[in-house]
């Protein structure tokens, strides 16, 4: 017989993790998860806040443009069913509609027979959207592009889009849609807004 030589470096021994190694691995994973979850929650909350803010800003810009182009009043009102205006205590987060309103028949907006809903936006999760004064329920634009109440009076103020998420601090959690009597609408970032997300104070707005 021919003797065979066995080299130690040719022998491979497969083994799994020891209990201690497994515990260390799990501990590291737990630490990484603890660090990652708040960041992920913050990103989700910020994205929801940004989406709702931009959609509402777009709605006001679209309504103002339509009012000037058509020479007719165009309101944007909160709506939970996509067909009629809501006037309850619920906020704008339930959704809203834009419609052409050639005949104003009440002090609050309503979609009358023959009037057309031109745009509808559904409900938003994870935010509260509250306005002050008449802006608690609607914003309306006249044919000259100015924001006015349903009776044609001066209309200006703020609609606050706010996230109650604990992942955002009080200087990050809100945007104010500021609407001036000229009809101009801009988004601003208020500071010191608590997680209770109350309506914005009645204070001076943009010009």
C-alpha positions as CSV (number, residue, x, y, z in Angstrom):
1,X,0.0,0.0,0.0
2,X,1.0,3.6,-0.6
3,X,1.0,5.7,2.5
4,X,-1.2,8.8,2.3
5,X,-0.3,12.1,3.9
6,X,-3.0,14.2,5.5
7,X,-2.3,17.9,5.8
8,X,-3.9,19.6,8.7
9,X,-4.8,22.6,6.6
10,X,-6.9,20.5,4.3
11,X,-9.3,19.5,7.0
12,X,-12.3,21.9,7.5
13,X,-14.5,21.7,10.5
14,X,-18.0,23.3,10.1
15,X,-19.5,24.5,13.3
16,X,-22.5,26.7,14.2
17,X,-22.6,29.7,16.6
18,X,-22.1,29.0,20.2
19,X,-24.8,30.2,22.6
20,X,-22.7,33.2,23.7
21,X,-22.0,34.2,20.1
22,X,-25.7,34.0,19.3
23,X,-26.6,36.1,22.3
24,X,-24.1,38.7,21.3
25,X,-25.4,38.8,17.8
26,X,-29.0,39.2,19.0
27,X,-28.0,42.0,21.4
28,X,-26.3,43.9,18.5
29,X,-29.4,43.4,16.3
30,X,-31.6,44.7,19.1
31,X,-29.4,47.8,19.6
32,X,-29.5,48.5,15.8
33,X,-33.3,48.1,15.7
34,X,-33.7,50.4,18.6
35,X,-31.7,53.0,16.8
36,X,-33.4,52.5,13.4
37,X,-37.1,52.5,14.5
38,X,-37.3,56.1,15.7
39,X,-35.6,57.3,12.5
40,X,-38.0,55.2,10.4
41,X,-41.0,56.6,12.4
42,X,-39.7,60.1,11.9
43,X,-39.4,59.7,8.2
44,X,-43.0,58.3,7.9
45,X,-44.4,61.2,10.0
46,X,-42.5,63.8,8.0
47,X,-43.6,62.3,4.7
48,X,-47.3,62.3,5.8
49,X,-47.0,65.9,6.9
50,X,-45.4,67.0,3.7
51,X,-47.9,65.2,1.5
52,X,-50.9,66.7,3.2
53,X,-49.4,70.2,3.3
54,X,-48.5,70.1,-0.4
55,X,-51.9,68.7,-1.4
56,X,-53.8,71.4,0.4
57,X,-51.5,74.1,-1.0
58,X,-52.1,72.7,-4.5
59,X,-55.9,72.7,-3.9
60,X,-55.9,76.4,-3.1
61,X,-53.7,77.3,-6.1
62,X,-55.9,75.2,-8.4
63,X,-59.1,76.8,-7.1
64,X,-57.7,80.3,-7.4
65,X,-56.6,79.7,-11.0
66,X,-60.0,78.2,-11.9
67,X,-61.9,81.1,-10.3
68,X,-59.9,83.7,-12.4
69,X,-60.2,81.6,-15.6
70,X,-63.9,80.9,-15.3
71,X,-64.9,84.2,-13.7
72,X,-66.9,82.3,-11.1
73,X,-66.5,81.6,-7.4
74,X,-64.6,78.4,-6.6
75,X,-64.6,77.1,-3.0
76,X,-62.5,74.4,-1.5
77,X,-64.3,72.8,1.4
78,X,-63.6,69.8,3.7
79,X,-65.5,66.8,2.7
80,X,-65.6,63.2,4.1
81,X,-67.7,61.8,1.2
82,X,-66.2,63.5,-1.8
83,X,-69.5,65.0,-2.8
84,X,-70.8,67.5,-0.2
85,X,-69.2,70.0,2.2
86,X,-68.8,69.2,5.9
87,X,-69.3,71.8,8.5
88,X,-68.7,69.8,11.7
89,X,-65.9,69.7,14.2
90,X,-63.8,67.2,12.2
91,X,-60.7,68.7,10.5
92,X,-59.7,68.9,6.9
93,X,-57.8,65.5,7.3
94,X,-61.1,63.8,6.4
95,X,-60.6,65.1,2.8
96,X,-61.8,68.0,0.7
97,X,-63.5,68.9,-2.6
98,X,-63.2,71.8,-5.0
99,X,-66.3,72.9,-7.0
100,X,-67.6,75.7,-9.2
101,X,-70.2,77.7,-7.3
102,X,-71.9,80.3,-9.6
103,X,-74.8,80.8,-7.2
104,X,-74.0,81.3,-3.6
105,X,-77.1,80.5,-1.7
106,X,-75.9,80.2,1.9
107,X,-73.3,81.5,4.3
108,X,-71.5,78.2,4.1
109,X,-70.5,76.4,0.9
110,X,-72.7,73.7,-0.5
111,X,-72.7,71.8,-3.7
112,X,-76.1,72.7,-5.2
113,X,-78.0,70.9,-8.0
114,X,-76.2,71.4,-11.3
115,X,-72.9,72.5,-9.7
116,X,-69.7,70.5,-10.5
117,X,-67.2,69.0,-8.2
118,X,-63.9,69.4,-10.1
119,X,-61.4,67.8,-7.7
120,X,-61.7,65.5,-4.7
121,X,-59.0,64.5,-2.3
122,X,-59.5,61.6,0.2
123,X,-58.6,61.4,3.9
124,X,-55.1,61.6,5.3
125,X,-53.7,59.4,8.1
126,X,-51.4,60.5,10.8
127,X,-52.2,64.3,10.6
128,X,-54.7,66.8,11.9
129,X,-55.7,69.8,9.8
130,X,-57.5,72.6,11.5
131,X,-58.2,76.2,10.4
132,X,-59.1,79.3,12.2
133,X,-62.3,81.3,11.6
134,X,-64.1,80.5,8.4
135,X,-61.0,78.5,7.3
136,X,-62.0,75.8,9.7
137,X,-64.4,74.7,7.0
138,X,-63.5,76.2,3.7
139,X,-61.6,78.7,1.6
140,X,-63.2,80.3,-1.4
141,X,-61.9,82.4,-4.3
142,X,-63.8,85.1,-6.2
143,X,-63.4,85.8,-9.9
144,X,-60.7,88.4,-9.2
145,X,-58.6,85.7,-7.4
146,X,-59.1,87.1,-3.9
147,X,-60.1,84.8,-1.1
148,X,-63.6,85.8,0.2
149,X,-66.3,84.3,2.4
150,X,-69.5,83.0,0.9
151,X,-71.1,86.4,1.5
152,X,-68.2,88.1,-0.3
153,X,-66.5,89.5,2.8
154,X,-62.7,89.6,3.6
155,X,-61.2,86.1,4.2
156,X,-57.8,85.4,5.5
157,X,-56.1,83.2,8.1
158,X,-54.3,80.0,8.6
159,X,-54.9,76.3,8.2
160,X,-52.5,74.2,10.3
161,X,-51.4,70.8,9.1
162,X,-49.9,69.0,12.2
163,X,-48.5,65.6,13.1
164,X,-49.2,64.3,16.6
165,X,-46.3,61.8,16.2
166,X,-43.8,61.7,19.1
167,X,-41.2,61.0,16.5
168,X,-41.2,64.8,15.5
169,X,-40.3,67.5,17.9
170,X,-42.4,70.6,18.5
171,X,-40.5,72.7,16.0
172,X,-40.9,70.1,13.2
173,X,-44.5,68.8,13.5
174,X,-46.5,71.4,11.8
175,X,-47.0,73.5,8.7
176,X,-49.3,76.6,8.4
177,X,-51.0,77.2,5.1
178,X,-51.2,81.0,5.3
179,X,-53.9,82.6,3.1
180,X,-54.0,86.4,2.6
181,X,-57.0,88.5,1.5
182,X,-55.3,88.8,-1.9
183,X,-55.7,85.0,-2.3
184,X,-52.0,84.3,-2.0
185,X,-51.3,81.1,-0.1
186,X,-47.9,80.0,1.3
187,X,-46.6,77.3,3.6
188,X,-44.8,78.3,6.7
189,X,-43.2,76.3,9.5
190,X,-44.4,77.3,13.0
191,X,-42.4,76.5,16.1
192,X,-43.4,75.3,19.5
193,X,-46.4,73.4,18.3
194,X,-47.4,70.7,20.8
195,X,-48.5,67.2,19.9
196,X,-52.1,68.1,20.8
197,X,-52.2,69.8,17.4
198,X,-54.7,72.5,18.1
199,X,-55.9,75.1,15.6
200,X,-53.6,78.0,14.8
201,X,-54.1,81.3,16.6
202,X,-55.8,84.2,14.8
203,X,-52.7,86.2,14.0
204,X,-51.4,88.2,11.1
205,X,-50.8,86.2,7.9
206,X,-48.8,86.7,4.7
207,X,-49.6,89.7,2.5
